[in-house]
């Protein structure tokens, strides 16, 4: 069951934009697809959805070759687009019917998601009257109104304020609980929050893929997050450690391994410093991304 991408390639003219990409999503979850601009993410997505034809390789859904007619997918592209002068209700019903939904089921789904995403009061107005964030939520509904099995979200949080970002995150969690398979291309912190597995591309090449937790376990701790009641710069410097960032006695400190972190906390305890927070941190996904893409240049 699920999505399987095996040794997929795509060339435009003499330029190979996707080179021998393989990955698999075998359970309902969010799979992170990352890369620099021009890395091949959008081309990969479009081949998975059957929008673009691959040159070689295999893409299958539940054991069958992916074709647009046999995969019920939802797609939120990076390029935003709603018809500005057509009522939202009419747009939604049109797209739902294109996906084969009967009017009654489409209206039921629209009512649910409009309420869930807090845009029900706008259903009978035109998108040009909506804020950018509410237009984004409307377009998100378009991607899921027909209850797709496979959902691709390209920068889904773009243009959303923090409140609506949290709202959309809760919807994504709901979709996973309902058995949906999701591919997400987004900012690092969102990928790190949602995705158990990731694929990082650079210039069409896979530079890293696998379970994010297992990937992180391969790295030594590289930072300490510390909050204290008083300034502790002198204790940090006495141990020869570097302060990466500090503000109001909140510190991020570079370390070469966990042992440096233990030395720091012991020194603070010895000097009776009140510690409000102490956390030894592994590299973030952003750190790993920069390292791997840098190595591939």
C-alpha positions, 0 to 999 in steps of 0.5 A: 500500500502507499506510494513508491517512487523508483529510480525516476529521471527527468531531462529537459533538453540537455539538463537533467533536472531529476536524477534517479530519485527513489523513495516510499511512503508506506503508511498515512503520514507526512513525507518531507520533500526539501531542496534549494530553488531549482532542486527538482522538487516541483518536477518530482511532484508533477511526475508523481501526480501524472502532470508531467511524464517521467523519462524513466523509472516507476511511480506506483500507488498501491501497486499500480502505475500512477496515472491521473485517472487512477489516483485520487489526489489533491494538490496545493501548488506553490503558485497560488491561484483562485478566480478573483471574480467568481464566487467561492461556492461556485469555484468549489462546486466546479472543482468538486464536480471535476473530481466526480463528486455529486452535488450533495456530497460536494456541498456537505464537504464544502460546508464541513471544511469551510467551517473547519477552516473558519471561512464559512462566512465568505462562501458566497463572496468573491475571493478578491474581497478576501485577505491573502490568508483566507484566499490561501485557506480557500485554495487549501479546501479546493485541494481536499474537498473531494476526499483525496487519498494522496495530498501534495502540499507545496508551501501550505503555510505561505501567507498565513498569520500565526493563528491560521498557521496553527489552524492549518496544522491541526487540519493536517493532523486530522487528515493524517488521522483519517488515513491520508498520505501527504507529501509536503514541501515547506519551511524547515521548522514545519517539515521538522514538526510534521515529517517522520521521513524526508528527502533532500534534493540538490540539483536533481540529486538525492543528498539525504533521505530517510527517517528524520529521527534516525538521521539526527541520531547519527549526529553529535549534539551541537548546541545547548539551550540555556535560560538563567536568572542571571548573566552567565557569560563568564562561566561559558567563556571560562569553559572555552565555549562559544555563545551562538546567540543570547538575549535577556539571559536566554542562551544558545551555546555551541558545543562539540558534544554532550560532554561540553553540555554536562561541564557547563551545567555542572559549573553553573550548579557549583556556582549556585546559578539558578537555571530555568532551562537547560537542553542539549540539542542535536542539529536541527533539520536546517543545520543538516540541510545546509551541511548536506547541500553544501557538501553537494556543491 
